[in-house]
Amino acid sequence: MMFRLLEYIESKLFEPLALILFSISGLVMFVEAMQRTLFNHSFEWSSEISTYSMVWAVLLVMARAGKKGHHIRMEMLVSMLPASFKKGTLTRISKVIASEKSKKGSKSLVE
């Protein structure tokens, strides 16, 4: 019951709120750019409003995406590579990163 309630709140409140915050950020940046260009005047509050609304929108979206199992990655680029290239190259890159970490004294994640 509680899980369904939280899921409902996240989908019906957080996602639209994130969209609104992204829109506010974009609109404020656009208005500020026009204000500076056309009237040679700047609002003092525009930077803070756009920054805070963008940060909160990203946090809301990342929390929801993380819960669904989505993570920030270069999925589009990797999906366009041939299968043999993906497997060989990505394995080599992982090993290089792991060996560099082990040289610096960090634990290696890939053996």
ZADO-1210 file (C-alpha; in nm, 4 decimals, padded with zeros to 6 digits):
<atoms>
<atom x="00.0000" y="00.0000" z="00.0000" code="MET" pos="1"/>
<atom x="00.2713" y="00.2484" z="00.1014" code="MET" pos="2"/>
<atom x="00.4835" y="00.1550" z="-00.2001" code="PHE" pos="3"/>
<atom x="00.1934" y="00.2232" z="-00.4354" code="ARG" pos="4"/>
<atom x="00.1324" y="00.5583" z="-00.2698" code="LEU" pos="5"/>
<atom x="00.4981" y="00.6593" z="-00.3095" code="LEU" pos="6"/>
<atom x="00.4999" y="00.5377" z="-00.6696" code="GLU" pos="7"/>
<atom x="00.1870" y="00.7423" z="-00.7391" code="TYR" pos="8"/>
<atom x="00.3382" y="01.0538" z="-00.5792" code="ILE" pos="9"/>
<atom x="00.6612" y="01.0137" z="-00.7751" code="GLU" pos="10"/>
<atom x="00.4881" y="00.9664" z="-01.1089" code="SER" pos="11"/>
<atom x="00.2089" y="01.2204" z="-01.0632" code="LYS" pos="12"/>
<atom x="00.3960" y="01.4881" z="-00.8685" code="LEU" pos="13"/>
<atom x="00.7718" y="01.4650" z="-00.9196" code="PHE" pos="14"/>
<atom x="00.7777" y="01.4151" z="-01.2970" code="GLU" pos="15"/>
<atom x="00.5439" y="01.7073" z="-01.3763" code="PRO" pos="16"/>
<atom x="00.7249" y="01.9210" z="-01.1185" code="LEU" pos="17"/>
<atom x="01.0593" y="01.8433" z="-01.2837" code="ALA" pos="18"/>
<atom x="00.9124" y="01.9362" z="-01.6232" code="LEU" pos="19"/>
<atom x="00.7809" y="02.2641" z="-01.4837" code="ILE" pos="20"/>
<atom x="01.1179" y="02.3429" z="-01.3255" code="LEU" pos="21"/>
<atom x="01.3041" y="02.2676" z="-01.6502" code="PHE" pos="22"/>
<atom x="01.0591" y="02.4933" z="-01.8340" code="SER" pos="23"/>
<atom x="01.1011" y="02.7736" z="-01.5805" code="ILE" pos="24"/>
<atom x="01.4780" y="02.7487" z="-01.6102" code="SER" pos="25"/>
<atom x="01.4685" y="02.7650" z="-01.9890" code="GLY" pos="26"/>
<atom x="01.2178" y="03.0489" z="-01.9933" code="LEU" pos="27"/>
<atom x="01.4141" y="03.2567" z="-01.7414" code="VAL" pos="28"/>
<atom x="01.7366" y="03.2041" z="-01.9382" code="MET" pos="29"/>
<atom x="01.5624" y="03.3049" z="-02.2625" code="PHE" pos="30"/>
<atom x="01.4066" y="03.6164" z="-02.1066" code="VAL" pos="31"/>
<atom x="01.7407" y="03.7115" z="-01.9533" code="GLU" pos="32"/>
<atom x="01.9196" y="03.6731" z="-02.2874" code="ALA" pos="33"/>
<atom x="01.6580" y="03.8884" z="-02.4611" code="MET" pos="34"/>
<atom x="01.6681" y="04.1448" z="-02.1812" code="GLN" pos="35"/>
<atom x="02.0463" y="04.1764" z="-02.2077" code="ARG" pos="36"/>
<atom x="02.0465" y="04.1877" z="-02.5868" code="THR" pos="37"/>
<atom x="01.7552" y="04.4214" z="-02.6500" code="LEU" pos="38"/>
<atom x="01.7524" y="04.6458" z="-02.3454" code="PHE" pos="39"/>
<atom x="02.1098" y="04.6170" z="-02.2166" code="ASN" pos="40"/>
<atom x="01.9693" y="04.5387" z="-01.8727" code="HIS" pos="41"/>
<atom x="01.9976" y="04.2320" z="-01.6537" code="SER" pos="42"/>
<atom x="01.7845" y="04.0969" z="-01.3723" code="PHE" pos="43"/>
<atom x="01.9849" y="04.0120" z="-01.0614" code="GLU" pos="44"/>
<atom x="01.7641" y="03.7169" z="-00.9700" code="TRP" pos="45"/>
<atom x="01.7580" y="03.5397" z="-01.3075" code="SER" pos="46"/>
<atom x="02.0769" y="03.3429" z="-01.2562" code="SER" pos="47"/>
<atom x="01.9675" y="03.2085" z="-00.9196" code="GLU" pos="48"/>
<atom x="01.6184" y="03.1159" z="-01.0380" code="ILE" pos="49"/>
<atom x="01.7460" y="02.9293" z="-01.3433" code="SER" pos="50"/>
<atom x="02.0226" y="02.7545" z="-01.1487" code="THR" pos="51"/>
<atom x="01.8045" y="02.6412" z="-00.8588" code="TYR" pos="52"/>
<atom x="01.5187" y="02.5291" z="-01.0800" code="SER" pos="53"/>
<atom x="01.7574" y="02.3320" z="-01.3033" code="MET" pos="54"/>
<atom x="01.9294" y="02.1685" z="-01.0047" code="VAL" pos="55"/>
<atom x="01.6008" y="02.0648" z="-00.8458" code="TRP" pos="56"/>
<atom x="01.4645" y="01.9369" z="-01.1763" code="ALA" pos="57"/>
<atom x="01.7763" y="01.7255" z="-01.2310" code="VAL" pos="58"/>
<atom x="01.7620" y="01.5891" z="-00.8763" code="LEU" pos="59"/>
<atom x="01.3963" y="01.4926" z="-00.9143" code="LEU" pos="60"/>
<atom x="01.4558" y="01.3263" z="-01.2503" code="VAL" pos="61"/>
<atom x="01.7705" y="01.1451" z="-01.1356" code="MET" pos="62"/>
<atom x="01.5951" y="01.0056" z="-00.8287" code="ALA" pos="63"/>
<atom x="01.3136" y="00.8710" z="-01.0430" code="ARG" pos="64"/>
<atom x="01.5498" y="00.7378" z="-01.3112" code="ALA" pos="65"/>
<atom x="01.7721" y="00.5699" z="-01.0542" code="GLY" pos="66"/>
<atom x="01.4750" y="00.3965" z="-00.9008" code="LYS" pos="67"/>
<atom x="01.3710" y="00.2656" z="-01.2434" code="LYS" pos="68"/>
<atom x="01.7247" y="00.1389" z="-01.3104" code="GLY" pos="69"/>
<atom x="01.8232" y="00.4020" z="-01.5662" code="HIS" pos="70"/>
<atom x="02.1625" y="00.5625" z="-01.5302" code="HIS" pos="71"/>
<atom x="02.3534" y="00.8333" z="-01.7089" code="ILE" pos="72"/>
<atom x="02.5604" y="00.6679" z="-01.9787" code="ARG" pos="73"/>
<atom x="02.6489" y="00.6958" z="-02.3427" code="MET" pos="74"/>
<atom x="02.3896" y="00.4400" z="-02.4457" code="GLU" pos="75"/>
<atom x="02.3212" y="00.5881" z="-02.7881" code="MET" pos="76"/>
<atom x="02.6867" y="00.5873" z="-02.8907" code="LEU" pos="77"/>
<atom x="02.7464" y="00.2356" z="-02.7621" code="VAL" pos="78"/>
<atom x="02.4316" y="00.0993" z="-02.9282" code="SER" pos="79"/>
<atom x="02.5537" y="00.2184" z="-03.2701" code="MET" pos="80"/>
<atom x="02.8786" y="00.0215" z="-03.2472" code="LEU" pos="81"/>
<atom x="02.9094" y="-00.3255" z="-03.4052" code="PRO" pos="82"/>
<atom x="02.8711" y="-00.6113" z="-03.1545" code="ALA" pos="83"/>
<atom x="03.2287" y="-00.7398" z="-03.1941" code="SER" pos="84"/>
<atom x="03.3714" y="-00.3908" z="-03.1523" code="PHE" pos="85"/>
<atom x="03.1561" y="-00.3271" z="-02.8472" code="LYS" pos="86"/>
<atom x="03.2661" y="-00.6399" z="-02.6682" code="LYS" pos="87"/>
<atom x="03.6379" y="-00.6157" z="-02.7458" code="GLY" pos="88"/>
<atom x="03.6885" y="-00.2429" z="-02.7145" code="THR" pos="89"/>
<atom x="03.4746" y="-00.1886" z="-02.4072" code="LEU" pos="90"/>
<atom x="03.6471" y="-00.4803" z="-02.2333" code="THR" pos="91"/>
<atom x="03.9888" y="-00.3304" z="-02.3132" code="ARG" pos="92"/>
<atom x="03.8811" y="00.0135" z="-02.1938" code="ILE" pos="93"/>
<atom x="03.7507" y="-00.1359" z="-01.8679" code="SER" pos="94"/>
<atom x="04.0798" y="-00.3198" z="-01.8135" code="LYS" pos="95"/>
<atom x="04.2839" y="-00.0032" z="-01.8795" code="VAL" pos="96"/>
<atom x="04.0745" y="00.1945" z="-01.6327" code="ILE" pos="97"/>
<atom x="04.1046" y="-00.0828" z="-01.3763" code="ALA" pos="98"/>
<atom x="04.4822" y="-00.1079" z="-01.4192" code="SER" pos="99"/>
<atom x="04.5192" y="00.2694" z="-01.3804" code="GLU" pos="100"/>
<atom x="04.3141" y="00.2586" z="-01.0619" code="LYS" pos="101"/>
<atom x="04.5255" y="-00.0239" z="-00.9241" code="SER" pos="102"/>
<atom x="04.8444" y="00.1698" z="-01.0033" code="LYS" pos="103"/>
<atom x="04.7134" y="00.4563" z="-00.7921" code="LYS" pos="104"/>
<atom x="04.6386" y="00.2247" z="-00.5020" code="GLY" pos="105"/>
<atom x="04.2638" y="00.1942" z="-00.5568" code="SER" pos="106"/>
<atom x="04.0936" y="-00.1416" z="-00.5633" code="LYS" pos="107"/>
<atom x="04.0355" y="-00.2725" z="-00.9134" code="SER" pos="108"/>
<atom x="03.6760" y="-00.3335" z="-01.0077" code="LEU" pos="109"/>
<atom x="03.7557" y="-00.5364" z="-01.3191" code="VAL" pos="110"/>
<atom x="03.9987" y="-00.8278" z="-01.2960" code="GLU" pos="111"/>
</atoms>
